[in-house]
Amino acid sequence: MQVSFKKAETVQTAPLAELAPGECGIIASLDLPEELAQRLMELGFLPGHAVERSASAPGGDPVIFCVDGSQVALRGDLCRRIRFTR
């Protein structure tokens, strides 16, 4: 299931994995299986919502994001399938 937030103009997106610690972005799309996309949307990962990268484990995976007032840890493979805009 691919869920996206489309605007009238063309917007460049990047994988969520590219957010630097402390950097914020706006979720643009989730290119994930339906069940996983639904679960992440329930946690606040909705297209058009702000997300901030907070920290990561010492090895870099998982990564912790602040979204909708909560902190959520995501594995790197998921971070590469969620796109954001600045």
Backbone as numpy.savetxt, mean C-alpha at the origin, in Angstrom:
# Nx Ny Nz CAx CAy CAz Cx Cy Cz
-7.95 -9.99 -8.43 -8.81 -8.82 -8.43 -7.92 -7.60 -8.43
-8.20 -6.69 -9.32 -7.45 -5.45 -9.34 -8.41 -4.33 -9.01
-8.10 -3.61 -7.95 -8.91 -2.49 -7.52 -8.06 -1.25 -7.69
-8.61 -0.22 -8.33 -7.82 0.99 -8.52 -8.67 2.23 -8.36
-7.98 3.31 -8.12 -8.58 4.63 -7.96 -8.13 5.42 -9.16
-9.05 5.75 -10.06 -8.67 6.41 -11.29 -9.08 7.88 -11.25
-8.17 8.73 -11.71 -8.42 10.16 -11.82 -8.50 10.51 -13.30
-8.96 11.71 -13.58 -9.10 12.13 -14.97 -7.74 12.20 -15.66
-6.70 12.67 -14.96 -5.39 12.76 -15.56 -4.60 11.49 -15.29
-3.58 11.27 -16.10 -2.73 10.10 -15.91 -1.78 10.37 -14.75
-1.71 9.42 -13.82 -0.88 9.58 -12.62 0.16 8.48 -12.60
1.40 8.83 -12.30 2.45 7.82 -12.18 2.34 7.16 -10.82
2.47 5.84 -10.82 2.40 5.09 -9.58 3.70 4.31 -9.39
3.91 3.89 -8.15 5.09 3.08 -7.81 4.64 2.02 -6.82
5.40 0.93 -6.70 5.06 -0.09 -5.71 5.23 0.47 -4.29
4.37 0.04 -3.40 4.41 0.48 -2.01 5.77 0.19 -1.37
6.46 -0.83 -1.86 7.78 -1.18 -1.35 8.79 -0.04 -1.52
8.52 0.90 -2.43 9.45 2.00 -2.68 9.28 3.18 -1.74
8.25 3.17 -0.89 8.10 4.25 0.09 9.27 4.19 1.06
9.87 5.33 1.34 10.96 5.40 2.32 10.36 5.52 3.72
11.09 5.11 4.76 10.57 5.26 6.13 10.17 6.71 6.41
8.97 6.88 6.92 8.43 8.21 7.22 7.74 8.88 6.05
7.85 8.32 4.86 7.23 8.90 3.66 5.77 8.46 3.55
4.94 9.36 3.05 3.51 9.07 2.86 3.18 8.98 1.38
2.13 8.26 1.08 1.63 8.15 -0.28 0.14 7.88 -0.25
-0.47 7.92 -1.41 -1.90 7.64 -1.57 -2.02 6.33 -2.34
-2.76 5.39 -1.79 -2.92 4.10 -2.44 -3.65 4.30 -3.76
-3.07 3.75 -4.83 -3.65 3.88 -6.16 -4.35 2.60 -6.60
-3.74 1.43 -6.32 -4.35 0.17 -6.76 -3.80 -1.00 -5.96
-4.59 -2.07 -5.95 -4.19 -3.35 -5.34 -4.35 -4.41 -6.42
-3.26 -5.02 -6.82 -3.30 -6.07 -7.83 -3.05 -7.40 -7.12
-4.10 -7.90 -6.45 -4.01 -9.07 -5.58 -5.19 -9.99 -5.80
-5.08 -11.25 -5.37 -6.24 -12.14 -5.41 -7.39 -11.53 -4.59
-8.61 -11.83 -4.99 -9.79 -11.20 -4.40 -9.86 -11.29 -2.88
-9.61 -12.46 -2.32 -9.70 -12.62 -0.86 -8.68 -11.75 -0.14
-7.46 -11.71 -0.66 -6.41 -10.92 -0.03 -6.68 -9.43 -0.19
-7.12 -9.01 -1.37 -7.46 -7.61 -1.59 -8.58 -7.19 -0.66
-9.58 -8.03 -0.49 -10.71 -7.72 0.40 -10.23 -7.55 1.84
-9.35 -8.44 2.30 -8.84 -8.36 3.67 -8.03 -7.08 3.89
-7.19 -6.73 2.93 -6.40 -5.51 3.06 -7.29 -4.27 3.03
-8.34 -4.30 2.23 -9.26 -3.17 2.20 -9.99 -3.04 3.54
-10.30 -4.16 4.18 -10.91 -4.11 5.50 -9.98 -3.49 6.53
-8.67 -3.63 6.31 -7.67 -3.04 7.21 -7.38 -1.58 6.90
-7.96 -1.05 5.82 -7.78 0.36 5.48 -6.98 0.63 4.22
-6.50 -0.40 3.55 -5.73 -0.22 2.31 -6.70 -0.04 1.15
-7.35 1.10 1.12 -8.34 1.41 0.09 -7.76 2.42 -0.90
-8.01 2.23 -2.18 -7.56 3.24 -3.15 -8.08 4.62 -2.76
-7.16 5.59 -2.78 -7.49 6.96 -2.40 -7.16 7.29 -0.96
-6.81 6.31 -0.15 -6.46 6.54 1.26 -4.96 6.70 1.43
-4.59 7.50 2.43 -3.17 7.75 2.72 -2.55 6.57 3.45
-1.28 6.34 3.19 -0.51 5.30 3.86 0.88 5.88 4.14
1.45 5.52 5.29 2.79 5.98 5.66 3.64 4.77 6.02
4.85 4.74 5.49 5.77 3.65 5.86 6.38 4.02 7.21
6.29 3.11 8.15 6.76 3.41 9.48 8.11 2.77 9.76
8.25 1.49 9.62 9.50 0.78 9.95 9.53 -0.54 9.21
10.60 -1.28 9.43 10.68 -2.63 8.87 11.52 -3.49 9.79
11.42 -4.77 9.59 12.22 -5.71 10.37 13.69 -5.52 9.99
14.62 -5.99 10.82 16.04 -5.81 10.53 16.46 -6.28 9.13
15.87 -7.33 8.63 16.19 -7.81 7.29 15.45 -7.07 6.19
14.56 -6.18 6.56 13.80 -5.41 5.58 12.43 -5.99 5.25
12.10 -7.15 5.78 10.83 -7.78 5.48 10.31 -8.47 6.74
9.14 -8.19 7.24 8.07 -7.37 6.69 8.29 -5.88 6.94
7.42 -5.09 6.30 7.44 -3.64 6.43 6.17 -3.22 7.15
6.29 -2.25 8.06 5.14 -1.77 8.82 4.65 -0.47 8.20
3.34 -0.42 7.95 2.70 0.77 7.40 1.63 1.27 8.35
1.48 2.59 8.42 0.39 3.20 9.19 -0.70 3.57 8.18
-1.88 3.03 8.41 -3.00 3.31 7.53 -4.27 3.33 8.36
-5.06 4.36 8.17 -6.36 4.47 8.84 -6.24 4.33 10.36
-5.16 4.88 10.94 -4.98 4.85 12.39 -4.42 3.56 12.95
-4.07 2.62 12.11 -3.53 1.34 12.56 -2.16 1.09 11.94
-1.39 0.23 12.58 -0.13 -0.21 12.01 -0.30 -1.64 11.51
0.10 -1.86 10.26 -0.07 -3.16 9.62 1.27 -3.57 9.01
1.70 -4.79 9.29 2.93 -5.32 8.72 2.59 -6.12 7.46
3.30 -5.82 6.37 3.09 -6.52 5.10 4.40 -7.10 4.61
4.33 -8.28 4.04 5.51 -8.90 3.43 5.87 -8.14 2.15
7.12 -8.28 1.78 7.63 -7.58 0.60 6.90 -7.91 -0.69
6.50 -9.18 -0.87 5.80 -9.55 -2.11 4.46 -8.83 -2.22
3.79 -8.59 -1.10 2.53 -7.83 -1.14 2.80 -6.36 -1.43
3.86 -5.82 -0.82 4.20 -4.41 -1.03 4.48 -4.10 -2.49
4.98 -5.07 -3.22 5.27 -4.85 -4.63 4.01 -4.90 -5.50
2.90 -5.40 -4.97 1.66 -5.52 -5.75 0.62 -4.47 -5.38
0.97 -3.59 -4.45 0.12 -2.46 -4.09 0.82 -1.21 -4.59
0.13 -0.40 -5.37 0.76 0.78 -5.97 0.24 2.04 -5.30
1.11 3.06 -5.28 0.75 4.34 -4.65 1.18 5.49 -5.53
0.64 6.66 -5.21 1.06 7.92 -5.85 1.57 8.83 -4.74
2.34 9.79 -5.11 2.89 10.74 -4.13 1.96 11.91 -3.95
